[in-house]
Amino acid sequence: MDEEKKSGLIALIIVLIVFSSLGIIGYKIINKDKYTYTSPAGDKFKVEKLPIGYTIRTYIVDQPYDLRLRNDPKNITNIEIEPNIRDKILDKQTAYFTLKPNLTSVSVLGALEISNMISRRIGIFNKQTLGATTEFANNATDVITCDDVTDQIAVVWLRIGPETRVFSENDCIIVQGTDEWEIIRAADRLTYQILTIMD
């Protein structure tokens, strides 16, 4: 009888260990594409991988927003960005997003990701956002360069350059990537700063 009790107890312990292990493994599989990002200010944001990009849950004046970007905060921490460059956009009423007309739609995605966050569409910052090119493309597209920055107009130039970074030249914001996919990474880095998710 003692032997039967020992065997039963050992079997029960093995079953508990197996089910606990399966539970832990199942939890990790279900949540493998989710994590909480903590900003430098200590705010927490839920990040979840999607088939294309990520969704980030943020709160602005207690209103939740699920924002979709191509890159998560961890993926772009290495991109250099000028401190408080967000103010050079948000202090203006209108923002033009301009690029060379020979770039593909990949670069346009970068402009759209920033524009969606600050435009009137989502209603967070309610800025007028417009697309443009740096040189003539067609009669329907404005030609806007860094020379067009005013007290009311911000210009964000998305361009290819020697390194991926976000900076300004004479109040013109430069979102630069070593290729067009890097422009999207830099655009996401700027978007995270605008939303104060990253410095």
Beta strands, then each sheet from edge to edge (+ up, - down):
strand 1: 34-38
strand 2: 44-49
strand 3: 54-60
strand 4: 63-69
strand 5: 80-81
strand 6: 94-99
strand 7: 128-133
strand 8: 142-143
strand 9: 153-160
strand 10: 165-169
strand 11: 172-177
sheet 1: 1+ 2- 3+ 4-
sheet 2: 5+ 10+ 11- 9- 6- 7- 8-
end
